[in-house]
């Protein structure tokens, strides 16, 4: 069930320069949220400035404390307002929205492939995989070491982490997809979860298909309403008969089977 709720900011701190992590008290949303779902956020409660809510993947779920976390980069007016929020401030939320990841069964081995801020929905997933006794490999790609977030969280949840950066300032120099291909050539992986820039996800799906590994991707799109009404976040999926149909990322996703997604549109 999608809820409209007033949350309260408990923490709002930089995780890296220009990247913030916000902890929000929202017990009803935390109780229902699943890894892969997201929330629509309005930084000023009962305000229409900015006019549209902003979608953010849920990066942590704590049902005991009744909190959720989000990660965000300060890139415009909405996120600039968010970065100025203090403990105790109210925030308007719609969520949890969308469909989450499919859980693999106990004893399986999963790879989490993240590009930049795409790590956000893969953080609560790592916690759930650990709870279910599933071995997880975390492959993280970023432009530089100073843009890395969330890998410490992965390690705390038992994920075996490898890092690739474009400039080589952390981990291996190059793309995260090279880490995935190397992993699949050495280890038996039963399932892949992926989120990040579109070209990275497209290449990850190609590699998954090459090795015959099922994959789910979490798509990122600009959204208006976030609940499937405005049709502003359309993606295209391949059908069994070879045709292509349009789907809403917010309502039908954001998680889809990788082989179904049309990336080169």
N, C-alpha and C positions, 0 to 999 in steps of 0.2 A: 504494500500500500504506500502510495506517495503522499507525504505529509507536507503541509505548510507549517513552519514552526519558527518561533523566536529562539535563537540560540544566544549564548553568552560567551564572549571571548575569555578564555582562561589564560592563554599564552599566545604571543605573536612575536616571534623572534627571528632574526636572520639565521638561515642555515648555511648560506654562502653569500658573498656580495650580490645583492639584487635578488636573492631567492629567500623567501620567507616560509616558515612553517607556523600554522595557526592551529591551536587546540580550542575546540568549541564544545561547551556543554550543551548537548542536545540528546537527552536520554531516549526519547521515542524513536529518533532516527537511528541512534546507535544500536538500539535493540533489534531493529529490522535490517540494518545494512549488511550487505554481503560483499566480499572482495570483487572488485570490478565495477561496482556501482559508483555513482557520483552524486553530487549535490549542486543545486543552483544557489548562488550566493548573492545577496544584496548587502553591501557593506554598511549602509545606513538604514536602520529599521524604519519602516513607514516613510520612505523617501523615494522619489523617482529620479534621483540624481546619483549615479547614471541611470538612464531609462531602463536598460535591460539588465537582468541578472546575469551572472557569470558562472559557467560550468567548471567544476573542479573535481577531479577524481579523489575519492576518499583514500587517504594514505595511512590511516590508522583507525581502528574501531575498538573501543573499550566498553563493553557492555556493563562491566562492574562499576566503572566511574561514570558511565553515561556520556562518554565523549567521543568525538570524531576529530580527526586531523585532516588538514589539507595543506598541500605544498603549492606555492605560486611564485611566478616571476613578476616583478614590477615592470610592466610594459606600457601601461596606459593609465587613463584617469581612474578606472575602477580599481585596479590593483594598487595604484598609488594611494587611494583612499584606504584600502585595506591595510596597507603597510603602516598607516598612522594609527590604527586601532589599538586601544589599550585594554588591559585586563578589566573586566566588568562591563565593557561596551556590549550592547545588543547587536545582533546581526540576524537578518532574515534569511531563512533557508527553505528550499523545496527539495525534498528527498526522502529516502534514497531513491534515485531515479535509475531506470534502465535495468538491463539484465547482466548478472555477474558471470564470473568464470565457471566452467564446468570443473568439478573436483575429480581428480584421478583417484583411483582406489589405493588403499594401503599397500605398501611394498613396491609401488611404482617409482620411477625416477623422472623428475621433471626439470626442464630448463626454463628459466625466466630470462627473457631477453629485453633489455630496456635501453632506450635512447633518450638521454637528457631527462626532462621532466616526466617522460613516460614511465619512470620508475614508480610514480605515485600509486597507481592501482595495484602494482605488483608487491607493494610492501605488506598490506594486510593479507594478501594471498600467501606470502612466505610464512607468515605466522600460522595460518590455517594448515598449510602443508606440513609444517613441523608438528602441529597438534595431531595430525592424522598419520604421522610416521612415514612421511614421503620424503625421499632424498631429493634435494633441490640444488641445482647449479644456477648461480646468478651471474649473468653476463651483462655488464654495464658499459655503455658507450657514452662519451661526452666530448665536447670540443676541446676541453682542457681540464686539468685537475681541479681548478677553482670552480668548475661547474658541476662537480660530482656531488650528489646528495643521496642519502638513503642506504649507502652500501654498509655502513656500520650497523644499521637496523637489520639488514639481511644477515650479516654475520651473527648478530645476537640471536637470530632465529634459525641458526644452524645451516644457513645457505653457504655453499662453497662458491666464493666470489672471484671473478676475473674481471679485469678492467681494461678498456681500450680508450685511448684519447687521440684526437686528430693530431695534436702537436707532440704527443709522446711525453707530456709532463706528468702523467700518472699511468701506471700499467703499461700495456703494450701499445706502441704507436700504430694507428690504423683504425679500422672500423670494427665495431662489435660483431658484425656478421662473420668476420674472419675467425673470431673466437668460437662462434657457434659451429662453423664448419669443422674446425679442429676438434671440438668436443664430440661432435657426432661421429667423427672418424675413429674416435678412441673409446667412447662409452656408449652403452645402450641407453637411449633416452626414450621414454614412453610417451611423453607429451611436452609440447612447447607452448608457453604463454608469452605474448609479445605486446609491447606498447612503445610508441615513439614516433619519430618523423616518418611520413609516408614512404619515402624511398627506402628507408631502413626496414620498415615492415614488409614492403614488397619483396625485398631481397631475402629477408628471413623466411618468408613463405616459400620462395623458390628453393631455398636450401632444405627446408622441412620436407617439401615434396620430393626432392632428390633422394633423401634418405628414408622416405616413407614414414615420417613421424607426424601424427596429428598435431594441428596447431590452432590456437585461438588468438585473435588479435583484438586489441581494444582501440577503436578508432577515435580520433580527435577531430571535432568539427566545431566551427562557430555555430552557436545556437541562439535562438530567440526566446522561445518559451521553455524549452527543455522537457515538455510533456507530450510532444507529438502532435500539437495543433498547428503550428505555424509552417511546418514543412520546410524549415530553413536549414536543416542539417541532413540533406539527402546523400545517400551513398548508393552504389549499384552492386548487386549481387548476381552471380551466375546461377542459373536454374538447372535442374537435372536434364531438361530437354534442350539445353544449349542457349536458351534465351537469357536476357538480362532484365531484371526488374529493379525498381527503386524502393529503397527502404529508409526509414528514419533512424539516424544514429542514436538519438536520445531515447526513443520508444522501443525500437526493435533491437537496438544494441545497448551500449556501445561495443559489446563483445560479440564477435562473429567468428565463424569458422574461416580460417585463413584462405583456404582454397576457393572459397566462394566470392571473396571480395575482388572487385575490379579496381585495381590500383592505378592503371594507366589512363584513366578517363580525363 
